[in-house]
Amino acid sequence: MLPRLFLDFETRSTLDLKIHGLANYARHASTQVLMLAYAVDEGEVHLWEPHLGGMPDGLRVSLGSPLVSKVAWNTPFEKNILQHVLKIDIPFTQWIDPQVQARMLSMPGKLEVVCQILELPEALSKDKRGKALKNIFCSPAGFGGEETLFGITETWFHDWITKPKEWEEFCTYCRQDLVSLLEISKRLEKFALPDTEVQGWLLDQKINERGLPVDMELVRGMTAVAADEKVRLRAELKALTQVENPNSNPQMLAWVQSKGYPFFSLAKPLVQRALAGEGGISPEGRQALLFRAQTAKTSDSKLETVADVIGSDGRLRHQYVYMGAGKTGRWASYHVQLANLPRPTKEVEKNLALALELLKANDRVGLLLEFPNVLEVVSSCIRPLFKAGPGRELLIADLSAIENRMIGWLAECDSILRVFREGRDPYLDFASLIYNIPYGEIEKGYKRGDPKFKEMRQQAKPAVLGCGYRLSGGEEVPNEDGDIIKTGLWGYAAGMGITMTQEDSKRAVEVFRAKYREIVNYWYALEDAAKNAMHTGQPQRYGYVKGHAIPVPEFRTFGDKLLRITLPSGRGLHYIRPQIELLPFRDSEKETLTYEGVDAKTKQWTRLKTHGGKLLENLSQAVSRDILLNGLLNADKAGFDLIGHVHDEIIAEHEIGSKPGLEELIECMTQSPEWALDLPLGADGFASQVYRK
């Protein structure tokens, strides 16, 4: 192992890192290094304070040596500060990032939270005073601009002169951060990233540094249109309701309830149900809800974020978080949240060029004449903000129905895999089962545009996507506000905007479980493998169902601290401090697998429950992610300029007419890795000047 140089910077700037992003922060003229804590391997922690003198020779030599690995928590920050502030450019290939190792173990990316999860003693934990000290020294104490007898005041910061006592505390805090980094790195050494993940992380840095090209003319036009339209709608809403503050949830709730709104909350799913006719709301109440839904749209807030984060060269950088989703290892997103871009309406999809032309021209009146809803046009055109440069185009390709393929492959369910081997549409195929209509008949009806068959496919979609993860048919239960909500497949479909009856939901679940018994068996095989590994302390490679061995990824425990599921790719999914608890289930109790993790709703670290269906969901999404990573690595090796990815989709920027092209990109995505040669993959794509569906 090469010697390791551990690093932790503290910096200051007039620019807000959280608002303007790392690329702009590191490049800004006001950004300065306040101090750097460093140590070689587990040696003494040193502190360099630039105001006391130049960089120590030993530190400079270590930074410049390719034979010394550099280690930092959230490496891109230290790497960019060195490159753009200190003018020391160190390739990412020389870096190790323990934050990614922590995320691989399903821990959050914050150093202080990892210290708490690992139960580090106070002497090794992150200093809790850090936030207060950063507020003193890392942001301006005053932005200036005031006229005085001696001229206009300048921006100024507190420092070692103005706050000497606090500065010493800040130095201690910086050293302590490095102590925590050293201890966490030591504990994570046995959980090193697999080689493929190291390559994936390096590619992620390349994509983040390359950035996405943005059409700022379109951003400005959309921003102006959205602002004007919201002013108009708020005025109409206030005139209609006579409510003093239409943005107030309590005030609006009371008003719409007086008009027949049946719920106790204005949560989006409940508003959608009321607009669909549930509860008998009056026409005035319905109009008010429609106005309010438009004024509450947050998709246009992405425009402000783009304007804040965009670089001087018109590119949006550092938008991806490697292994940001702890339970699956999928990417998460910073700032613009690329994984959460609104889908376009059909009207805008059909007339995209016209919509973009009117938005760029800030022609709100023209938009009102051409489209039924101006703010929906704005929302629908968020994706086309990303536009290829002159002489270039975007290649956009995505894996087809990858999660459905994956559950069939993992559970060895030939009935599902046959659908893809024979080139059938999985949603039409399942609709033929639900409605007992031959596939050929239902496919012909759908292709000729028959509304009946289009509705059948729509009804089958949530079932195909959700039933594999053990959703029940669904019930009505009260939520914390006292409103009755739908659960199971019934609620899942409603969340997708698809109306199913409770009877239809239960029927779909019954059909799915009867047709795909291998999936049902696999749920229990996964549960058994996890519990057996925990009970025996021995690795479990098979779950036994009705006397037959069903292959599952390997389950292994590390004492009572960790449960690992080794995926076919060799990567692991991790469940911290797993337990088997007797918990209430229907009218009795049931052995239930629990573990510590981040609650999706509260975002707090807590104890969570899981089961075979949820484990299959984690596995399916995780292995689908590994397939996407394989495609990204193939495409990078083939010479594509990769600029992004969204869910199961890859985006490359490409010189028009050059090779490799779209056909080669699809080939890269559908080339199965060695560990999944029998997995039937499919992908489709297109070339476009702008990013779109």
FISEBA-40078 format. One record per residue (C-alpha): residue in three letters; x, y, z. Coordinates in steps of 0.2 Angstrom, whole numbers, padded with zeros to 4 digits, always signed. Layout:
! residues N
ALAXYZ/...
This chain:
! residues 693
MET+0000+0000+0000/LEU+0006+0017-0004/PRO+0009+0030+0009/ARG-0007+0040+0012/LEU-0008+0059+0015/PHE-0024+0064+0024/LEU-0030+0081+0021/ASP-0044+0093+0027/PHE-0046+0111+0022/GLU-0055+0126+0030/THR-0058+0140+0018/ARG-0067+0156+0016/SER-0076+0165+0002/THR-0089+0179-0002/LEU-0098+0165-0012/ASP-0109+0153-0003/LEU-0104+0135-0007/LYS-0121+0128-0004/ILE-0130+0140-0016/HIS-0117+0142-0030/GLY-0109+0125-0030/LEU-0091+0118-0029/ALA-0085+0123-0046/ASN-0089+0141-0044/TYR-0084+0142-0026/ALA-0066+0135-0030/ARG-0064+0146-0045/HIS-0070+0162-0036/ALA-0057+0176-0033/SER-0062+0178-0015/THR-0060+0160-0010/GLN-0045+0158+0001/VAL-0037+0144+0011/LEU-0038+0147+0030/MET-0029+0132+0036/LEU-0025+0114+0031/ALA-0024+0099+0043/TYR-0014+0085+0037/ALA-0005+0069+0042/VAL+0005+0055+0034/ASP-0003+0038+0037/GLU-0006+0038+0056/GLY+0007+0050+0060/GLU+0006+0066+0069/VAL-0008+0079+0064/HIS+0000+0095+0058/LEU-0009+0111+0054/TRP-0003+0124+0040/GLU-0010+0141+0042/PRO-0005+0151+0026/HIS-0005+0168+0035/LEU+0010+0162+0046/GLY+0021+0156+0031/GLY+0022+0146+0015/MET+0017+0128+0013/PRO+0029+0116+0022/ASP+0042+0108+0011/GLY+0037+0090+0016/LEU+0018+0094+0013/ARG+0022+0101-0004/VAL+0033+0086-0009/SER+0019+0073-0003/LEU+0006+0083-0013/GLY+0017+0082-0029/SER+0021+0064-0028/PRO+0011+0051-0038/LEU+0018+0038-0025/VAL+0008+0046-0011/SER-0011+0043-0010/LYS-0021+0058-0005/VAL-0036+0055+0007/ALA-0050+0067+0010/TRP-0068+0066+0016/ASN-0078+0072+0000/THR-0062+0072-0011/PRO-0069+0084-0024/PHE-0069+0098-0012/GLU-0050+0096-0007/LYS-0045+0092-0025/ASN-0054+0108-0032/ILE-0047+0119-0018/LEU-0029+0113-0022/GLN-0032+0115-0041/HIS-0040+0132-0042/VAL-0034+0141-0026/LEU-0017+0134-0023/LYS-0014+0129-0041/ILE-0009+0111-0037/ASP-0018+0099-0049/ILE-0018+0081-0043/PRO-0027+0068-0054/PHE-0042+0059-0046/THR-0032+0043-0049/GLN-0021+0048-0034/TRP-0036+0051-0022/ILE-0046+0040-0010/ASP-0062+0045-0003/PRO-0068+0037+0013/GLN-0085+0046+0011/VAL-0089+0034-0003/GLN-0084+0019+0007/ALA-0096+0025+0021/ARG-0110+0027+0008/MET-0106+0009+0002/LEU-0110+0004+0019/SER-0126+0013+0019/MET-0121+0027+0030/PRO-0124+0045+0026/GLY-0111+0056+0019/LYS-0109+0068+0034/LEU-0093+0065+0044/GLU-0102+0069+0061/VAL-0116+0057+0058/VAL-0104+0043+0053/CYS-0094+0046+0070/GLN-0111+0044+0079/ILE-0116+0028+0070/LEU-0098+0021+0073/GLU-0100+0026+0091/LEU-0083+0034+0091/PRO-0077+0041+0108/GLU-0077+0060+0110/ALA-0058+0061+0108/LEU-0060+0054+0090/SER-0076+0062+0085/LYS-0080+0077+0075/ASP-0080+0093+0086/LYS-0098+0099+0088/ARG-0093+0117+0088/GLY-0089+0116+0070/LYS-0104+0125+0063/ALA-0103+0140+0075/LEU-0084+0142+0071/LYS-0087+0141+0052/ASN-0101+0154+0054/ILE-0088+0166+0062/PHE-0073+0163+0050/CYS-0079+0155+0033/SER-0092+0168+0028/PRO-0091+0187+0028/ALA-0094+0196+0044/GLY-0099+0211+0033/PHE-0102+0213+0015/GLY-0098+0232+0015/GLY-0105+0244+0003/GLU-0108+0257+0016/GLU-0103+0275+0012/THR-0091+0282+0026/LEU-0080+0297+0027/PHE-0066+0287+0021/GLY-0075+0279+0006/ILE-0086+0264+0003/THR-0083+0250+0015/GLU-0077+0233+0008/THR-0082+0215+0012/TRP-0073+0209+0028/PHE-0070+0193+0038/HIS-0066+0189+0055/ASP-0049+0181+0057/TRP-0035+0177+0069/ILE-0033+0196+0073/THR-0052+0200+0076/LYS-0056+0184+0085/PRO-0040+0176+0092/LYS-0048+0165+0105/GLU-0061+0158+0093/TRP-0047+0156+0080/GLU-0037+0145+0091/GLU-0053+0135+0094/PHE-0055+0134+0075/CYS-0038+0127+0073/THR-0042+0114+0086/TYR-0058+0110+0077/CYS-0049+0108+0060/ARG-0036+0096+0068/GLN-0050+0086+0076/ASP-0058+0084+0059/LEU-0043+0075+0053/VAL-0042+0064+0069/SER-0059+0058+0065/LEU-0055+0055+0047/LEU-0040+0045+0052/GLU-0050+0034+0064/ILE-0065+0032+0051/SER-0053+0027+0037/LYS-0044+0014+0048/ARG-0061+0006+0052/LEU-0067+0006+0034/GLU-0051-0001+0027/LYS-0058-0019+0027/PHE-0072-0013+0017/ALA-0062-0006+0002/LEU-0071-0002-0014/PRO-0071-0016-0027/ASP-0060-0012-0042/THR-0076-0009-0053/GLU-0082+0004-0041/VAL-0066+0013-0040/GLN-0067+0014-0059/GLY-0085+0020-0057/TRP-0080+0033-0045/LEU-0066+0040-0056/LEU-0078+0041-0071/ASP-0091+0050-0060/GLN-0078+0063-0056/LYS-0074+0065-0075/ILE-0093+0067-0078/ASN-0095+0080-0064/GLU-0080+0090-0070/ARG-0086+0089-0088/GLY-0103+0096-0084/LEU-0119+0098-0094/PRO-0121+0112-0107/VAL-0135+0124-0102/ASP-0146+0135-0114/MET-0145+0151-0103/GLU-0156+0161-0115/LEU-0170+0148-0112/VAL-0167+0149-0093/ARG-0169+0168-0093/GLY-0185+0167-0104/MET-0193+0153-0094/THR-0189+0162-0077/ALA-0197+0178-0083/VAL-0213+0169-0090/ALA-0215+0159-0074/ALA-0213+0174-0063/ASP-0226+0184-0073/GLU-0238+0169-0074/LYS-0237+0166-0055/VAL-0241+0184-0051/ARG-0257+0183-0063/LEU-0263+0167-0055/ARG-0260+0173-0037/ALA-0270+0188-0041/GLU-0285+0178-0048/LEU-0284+0166-0033/LYS-0285+0180-0021/ALA-0300+0188-0031/LEU-0309+0171-0031/THR-0306+0166-0013/GLN-0305+0183-0004/VAL-0292+0174+0007/GLU-0280+0186+0015/ASN-0265+0175+0011/PRO-0268+0161-0002/ASN-0251+0154+0001/SER-0256+0150+0019/ASN-0261+0132+0021/PRO-0273+0134+0036/GLN-0282+0149+0027/MET-0284+0140+0011/LEU-0288+0123+0019/ALA-0303+0132+0029/TRP-0309+0140+0013/VAL-0309+0125+0002/GLN-0317+0114+0015/SER-0331+0127+0015/LYS-0333+0122-0003/GLY-0334+0104-0001/TYR-0316+0098+0000/PRO-0317+0082+0010/PHE-0299+0081+0018/PHE-0289+0088+0032/SER-0273+0092+0023/LEU-0268+0100+0006/ALA-0256+0086+0002/LYS-0254+0084-0016/PRO-0261+0066-0017/LEU-0276+0072-0008/VAL-0279+0087-0019/GLN-0277+0076-0034/ARG-0291+0065-0027/ALA-0302+0080-0024/LEU-0299+0086-0042/ALA-0303+0068-0048/GLY-0321+0070-0041/GLU-0319+0063-0023/GLY-0329+0072-0010/GLY-0340+0083-0022/ILE-0330+0099-0021/SER-0339+0114-0029/PRO-0334+0122-0045/GLU-0326+0137-0036/GLY-0317+0126-0024/ARG-0310+0115-0039/GLN-0304+0131-0048/ALA-0295+0137-0032/LEU-0286+0121-0031/LEU-0281+0121-0049/PHE-0275+0139-0047/ARG-0265+0135-0031/ALA-0258+0119-0038/GLN-0250+0130-0052/THR-0244+0143-0041/ALA-0236+0130-0029/LYS-0226+0122-0043/THR-0208+0121-0038/SER-0201+0115-0055/ASP-0197+0133-0060/SER-0186+0134-0044/LYS-0174+0123-0053/LEU-0172+0138-0065/GLU-0165+0149-0051/THR-0154+0135-0045/VAL-0147+0133-0063/ALA-0143+0152-0063/ASP-0134+0151-0046/VAL-0124+0135-0050/ILE-0120+0138-0069/GLY-0101+0141-0073/SER-0095+0155-0083/ASP-0093+0144-0098/GLY-0111+0139-0097/ARG-0109+0122-0090/LEU-0117+0114-0075/ARG-0105+0104-0064/HIS-0104+0093-0049/GLN-0122+0087-0050/TYR-0120+0069-0045/VAL-0116+0060-0029/TYR-0108+0043-0031/MET-0117+0030-0021/GLY-0128+0043-0014/ALA-0143+0031-0011/GLY-0138+0021+0003/LYS-0149+0006+0001/THR-0145+0003-0017/GLY-0129+0012-0021/ARG-0138+0022-0035/TRP-0132+0040-0038/ALA-0140+0055-0029/SER-0141+0073-0035/TYR-0135+0089-0029/HIS-0143+0106-0033/VAL-0154+0104-0049/GLN-0159+0086-0044/LEU-0157+0078-0061/ALA-0165+0062-0055/ASN-0181+0072-0051/LEU-0184+0082-0067/PRO-0203+0084-0072/ARG-0210+0074-0086/PRO-0217+0084-0101/THR-0235+0085-0105/LYS-0241+0077-0122/GLU-0246+0094-0129/VAL-0228+0101-0126/GLU-0220+0085-0132/LYS-0229+0087-0149/ASN-0225+0105-0150/LEU-0208+0107-0141/ALA-0200+0118-0154/LEU-0214+0130-0153/ALA-0214+0130-0134/LEU-0195+0133-0133/GLU-0196+0147-0146/LEU-0210+0156-0136/LEU-0201+0154-0119/LYS-0185+0161-0126/ALA-0195+0176-0132/ASN-0203+0178-0115/ASP-0220+0178-0125/ARG-0232+0173-0111/VAL-0247+0179-0122/GLY-0241+0168-0136/LEU-0240+0153-0124/LEU-0258+0156-0117/LEU-0264+0156-0135/GLU-0255+0140-0140/PHE-0256+0129-0124/PRO-0269+0126-0110/ASN-0257+0130-0095/VAL-0241+0141-0096/LEU-0233+0134-0080/GLU-0235+0117-0086/VAL-0225+0122-0102/VAL-0212+0129-0091/SER-0211+0113-0081/SER-0211+0102-0097/CYS-0196+0112-0104/ILE-0184+0109-0089/ARG-0176+0095-0098/PRO-0172+0105-0114/LEU-0162+0117-0104/PHE-0148+0106-0107/LYS-0143+0109-0125/ALA-0128+0103-0135/GLY-0115+0116-0141/PRO-0113+0121-0159/GLY-0109+0107-0171/ARG-0114+0094-0157/GLU-0129+0085-0152/LEU-0134+0074-0137/LEU-0136+0055-0138/ILE-0149+0049-0126/ALA-0151+0031-0123/ASP-0160+0021-0109/LEU-0161+0003-0103/SER-0179-0004-0107/ALA-0189-0010-0092/ILE-0173-0015-0082/GLU-0181-0017-0065/ASN-0194-0029-0072/ARG-0180-0039-0081/MET-0170-0039-0065/ILE-0183-0047-0054/GLY-0186-0060-0067/TRP-0167-0064-0068/LEU-0164-0063-0049/ALA-0178-0075-0045/GLU-0175-0086-0061/CYS-0193-0083-0066/ASP-0193-0089-0084/SER-0211-0082-0087/ILE-0205-0064-0085/LEU-0188-0067-0095/ARG-0198-0075-0109/VAL-0207-0059-0112/PHE-0191-0050-0115/ARG-0183-0064-0125/GLU-0198-0064-0137/GLY-0199-0045-0138/ARG-0216-0043-0130/ASP-0222-0027-0121/PRO-0221-0032-0102/TYR-0236-0020-0098/LEU-0247-0027-0113/ASP-0242-0045-0108/PHE-0248-0043-0090/ALA-0264-0034-0096/SER-0267-0050-0106/LEU-0266-0060-0090/ILE-0277-0048-0080/TYR-0291-0046-0093/ASN-0289-0064-0100/ILE-0287-0058-0118/PRO-0274-0066-0130/TYR-0258-0055-0131/GLY-0259-0054-0150/GLU-0277-0046-0149/ILE-0272-0034-0135/GLU-0256-0029-0144/LYS-0266-0025-0161/GLY-0279-0015-0152/TYR-0266-0005-0143/LYS-0256-0002-0159/ARG-0271+0005-0168/GLY-0274+0017-0154/ASP-0290+0009-0147/PRO-0293+0018-0130/LYS-0299+0002-0122/PHE-0283-0006-0125/LYS-0273+0009-0120/GLU-0282+0010-0104/MET-0278-0009-0101/ARG-0260-0006-0103/GLN-0260+0009-0092/GLN-0269-0001-0078/ALA-0256-0015-0080/LYS-0241-0003-0078/PRO-0242+0000-0059/ALA-0244-0019-0056/VAL-0229-0024-0066/LEU-0218-0011-0057/GLY-0225-0014-0039/CYS-0231-0031-0037/GLY-0214-0039-0038/TYR-0209-0030-0022/ARG-0223-0038-0013/LEU-0236-0024-0013/SER-0253-0030-0006/GLY-0269-0025-0015/GLY-0271-0011-0003/GLU-0283-0004+0010/GLU-0289+0013+0016/VAL-0281+0018+0032/PRO-0280+0035+0042/ASN-0264+0045+0041/GLU-0258+0057+0054/ASP-0270+0071+0049/GLY-0285+0060+0050/ASP-0287+0058+0031/ILE-0291+0041+0024/ILE-0277+0036+0012/LYS-0274+0021+0000/THR-0260+0009+0003/GLY-0253-0006-0007/LEU-0254-0006-0026/TRP-0270+0004-0024/GLY-0261+0018-0017/TYR-0245+0015-0028/ALA-0256+0017-0043/ALA-0264+0033-0037/GLY-0246+0040-0034/MET-0243+0037-0052/GLY-0259+0046-0057/ILE-0267+0030-0062/THR-0285+0027-0055/MET-0288+0009-0050/THR-0302+0002-0040/GLN-0298-0008-0024/GLU-0305-0023-0032/ASP-0294-0021-0048/SER-0279-0019-0037/LYS-0282-0035-0027/ARG-0286-0044-0043/ALA-0269-0038-0051/VAL-0259-0044-0035/GLU-0268-0061-0036/VAL-0264-0063-0054/PHE-0246-0058-0052/ARG-0243-0070-0038/ALA-0252-0085-0046/LYS-0242-0082-0063/TYR-0225-0078-0056/ARG-0223-0091-0041/GLU-0204-0090-0042/ILE-0205-0071-0037/VAL-0216-0076-0022/ASN-0204-0090-0017/TYR-0189-0078-0019/TRP-0196-0066-0006/TYR-0196-0080+0007/ALA-0179-0086+0001/LEU-0172-0069+0004/GLU-0179-0068+0021/ASP-0173-0085+0026/ALA-0156-0082+0020/ALA-0155-0066+0030/LYS-0161-0074+0046/ASN-0151-0089+0044/ALA-0135-0079+0042/MET-0139-0069+0058/HIS-0144-0085+0068/THR-0129-0095+0063/GLY-0116-0083+0059/GLN-0112-0093+0043/PRO-0113-0086+0025/GLN-0129-0091+0016/ARG-0129-0093-0002/TYR-0146-0102-0005/GLY-0164-0101+0002/TYR-0174-0117+0002/VAL-0191-0116-0004/LYS-0202-0133-0005/GLY-0186-0143-0005/HIS-0178-0134-0020/ALA-0163-0123-0019/ILE-0166-0106-0026/PRO-0150-0096-0029/VAL-0148-0079-0020/PRO-0134-0067-0017/GLU-0123-0072-0003/PHE-0129-0066+0015/ARG-0115-0063+0028/THR-0114-0055+0045/PHE-0100-0046+0054/GLY-0105-0050+0072/ASP-0120-0041+0076/LYS-0114-0025+0068/LEU-0117-0028+0049/LEU-0127-0039+0037/ARG-0120-0039+0019/ILE-0128-0045+0004/THR-0115-0048-0009/LEU-0122-0044-0027/PRO-0118-0054-0043/SER-0106-0040-0047/GLY-0096-0042-0031/ARG-0102-0026-0023/GLY-0111-0027-0007/LEU-0127-0020+0000/HIS-0126-0017+0019/TYR-0138-0016+0033/ILE-0131-0009+0050/ARG-0134-0017+0067/PRO-0147-0030+0060/GLN-0159-0038+0072/ILE-0173-0051+0071/GLU-0187-0044+0082/LEU-0204-0051+0086/LEU-0216-0037+0081/PRO-0235-0036+0079/PHE-0242-0043+0063/ARG-0261-0044+0060/ASP-0268-0053+0075/SER-0251-0060+0082/GLU-0233-0058+0081/LYS-0220-0061+0068/GLU-0201-0063+0067/THR-0196-0046+0058/LEU-0179-0041+0051/THR-0174-0023+0057/TYR-0159-0013+0054/GLU-0153+0005+0057/GLY-0154+0017+0042/VAL-0161+0034+0036/ASP-0180+0035+0036/ALA-0185+0041+0019/LYS-0199+0053+0026/THR-0190+0060+0041/LYS-0172+0059+0035/GLN-0167+0054+0052/TRP-0156+0039+0057/THR-0167+0026+0065/ARG-0172+0008+0066/LEU-0181+0002+0050/LYS-0191-0014+0046/THR-0189-0024+0030/HIS-0195-0040+0022/GLY-0192-0051+0007/GLY-0201-0040-0005/LYS-0191-0025+0001/LEU-0175-0034+0000/LEU-0179-0039-0018/GLU-0183-0021-0022/ASN-0166-0016-0015/LEU-0157-0030-0025/SER-0166-0026-0041/GLN-0162-0008-0040/ALA-0144-0011-0035/VAL-0141-0024-0049/SER-0149-0012-0061/ARG-0138+0001-0056/ASP-0123-0010-0058/ILE-0129-0014-0076/LEU-0130+0005-0079/LEU-0112+0007-0072/ASN-0106-0006-0084/GLY-0114+0003-0098/LEU-0106+0019-0093/LEU-0089+0011-0091/ASN-0091+0003-0108/ALA-0096+0020-0116/ASP-0082+0029-0108/LYS-0069+0016-0115/ALA-0077+0018-0132/GLY-0073+0036-0132/PHE-0090+0044-0128/ASP-0090+0061-0120/LEU-0102+0057-0106/ILE-0110+0072-0097/GLY-0124+0064-0087/HIS-0136+0050-0083/VAL-0154+0050-0076/HIS-0161+0034-0068/ASP-0157+0020-0082/GLU-0153+0033-0095/ILE-0136+0039-0102/ILE-0132+0056-0110/ALA-0117+0059-0121/GLU-0112+0075-0130/HIS-0107+0071-0147/GLU-0100+0079-0163/ILE-0113+0078-0176/GLY-0109+0064-0189/SER-0094+0057-0180/LYS-0091+0040-0173/PRO-0095+0031-0161/GLY-0113+0036-0163/LEU-0130+0031-0156/GLU-0129+0013-0162/GLU-0113+0010-0153/LEU-0119+0019-0137/ILE-0134+0006-0136/GLU-0122-0008-0139/CYS-0112-0002-0124/MET-0127-0002-0113/THR-0133-0019-0118/GLN-0117-0028-0117/SER-0119-0039-0102/PRO-0105-0040-0089/GLU-0097-0057-0086/TRP-0108-0060-0071/ALA-0124-0058-0080/LEU-0121-0065-0097/ASP-0139-0073-0097/LEU-0148-0057-0093/PRO-0158-0051-0108/LEU-0155-0033-0110/GLY-0163-0020-0121/ALA-0160-0002-0124/ASP-0167+0012-0136/GLY-0161+0030-0139/PHE-0161+0045-0151/ALA-0150+0060-0155/SER-0157+0077-0151/GLN-0150+0095-0150/VAL-0159+0096-0133/TYR-0161+0084-0118/ARG-0179+0077-0119/LYS-0189+0061-0116/
